[in-house]
Amino acid sequence: MHVTSAFAEFERSLIAERTRAGIAAARRRGARIGRPPARLDDNGLRDLKDQGLSVRAIAATMGCGSSTVQRRIGLRERDG
């Protein structure tokens, strides 16, 4: 049992090492790692907020998350 778990741990470390090497190689090639940023019109978000829409309604209208809306228009309180 101990030998099997030792091999599993070794294999897991190899996988992690290969993953880190792959990400580093992609960055050297100029690839962008991670989720792309949301492309939103910040002025449009503020206009919708000025019209009285909630953060969740704005997010649904713009097709993004409510945390993105809050971050972009500078809200910190919970608006629902």
KACORPE-V350312 format. One record per backbone hydrogen bond with DSSP energy under -1.0 kcal/mol. CO is the residue of the C=O (numbers start at 1). NH is the residue of the N-H. Records with the same first field share a line. If there is no record, write none. Layout:
CO = NH + NH
This chain:
1 = 5
2 = 6
3 = 7
4 = 8
5 = 9
6 = 10
7 = 11
8 = 12
9 = 13
10 = 14
11 = 15
12 = 16
13 = 17
14 = 18
15 = 19
16 = 20
17 = 21
18 = 22
19 = 23
20 = 24
21 = 25
22 = 26
23 = 27
24 = 28
25 = 29
26 = 31
27 = 30
41 = 45
42 = 46
43 = 47
44 = 48
45 = 49
46 = 50
47 = 51
48 = 53
49 = 52
54 = 58
55 = 59
56 = 60
57 = 61
58 = 62
59 = 63 + 64
65 = 69
66 = 70
67 = 71
68 = 72
69 = 73
70 = 75
